[in-house]
Amino acid sequence: MADELKKPGEIAKQSGQYEITGPRGGGTGEERTVTKGEPLPPTPQAGQRYKLVDATKHKRSK
C-alpha cells in the first residue's frame, strides 16, 4: 500500500512523511508531513504525486 502514488487533494489514509514524486514516479527528495484524514497539499509542479515513505508510529496512551 505504501507504494501507491497519491494525487494532491486526496485524503491521507495514514499519517506520515510523503515524498513528492515526478511524473514518471522518480523521487524529488522533497517531503511533506501529512496527518491522517487531511488532504495532501498541492505539489510544486503539475503531474507530480505523493508516495508514503515513513508512516507515523503511534503509541497508544493509557
C-alpha positions in Angstrom: 0.0 0.0 0.0 2.9 2.4 0.7 3.9 2.0 -3.0 0.7 3.7 -4.2 1.1 7.1 -5.7 -1.5 9.6 -4.4 -2.7 12.8 -6.1 -2.7 16.2 -4.4 -6.0 16.8 -2.7 -6.6 13.1 -1.9 -7.3 12.3 1.8 -4.3 10.8 3.6 -5.2 7.3 4.9 -2.1 7.3 7.1 -0.1 10.0 8.9 3.5 10.3 7.9 6.1 11.7 5.6 5.0 11.8 1.9 7.7 12.2 -0.8 6.8 14.2 -3.9 7.5 12.2 -7.0 7.9 13.3 -10.5 5.6 12.5 -13.4 7.4 9.2 -14.1 7.5 8.2 -10.4 11.0 9.2 -9.5 11.7 10.8 -6.2 12.4 14.5 -5.9 13.8 14.5 -2.4 11.1 16.8 -1.1 8.8 15.5 1.6 5.6 16.8 3.3 4.2 15.8 6.7 0.6 14.9 6.4 -1.9 13.9 9.1 -4.4 11.1 8.6 -7.7 12.4 7.3 -6.2 15.6 5.9 -5.9 16.3 2.1 -2.5 16.1 0.5 -1.2 19.6 -0.3 -0.7 20.9 -3.8 2.6 19.9 -5.5 5.1 22.5 -6.9 4.6 21.3 -10.5 1.8 19.7 -12.4 1.9 15.9 -12.8 3.6 15.3 -9.5 2.3 12.8 -7.0 2.9 11.7 -3.4 4.3 8.4 -2.0 4.2 7.5 1.6 7.9 6.9 2.7 7.7 7.0 6.5 4.4 6.2 8.3 4.0 7.7 11.7 4.2 5.2 14.6 1.6 6.0 17.2 1.9 4.8 20.8 -1.4 4.0 22.5 -1.8 6.1 25.6 -3.2 4.5 28.8 
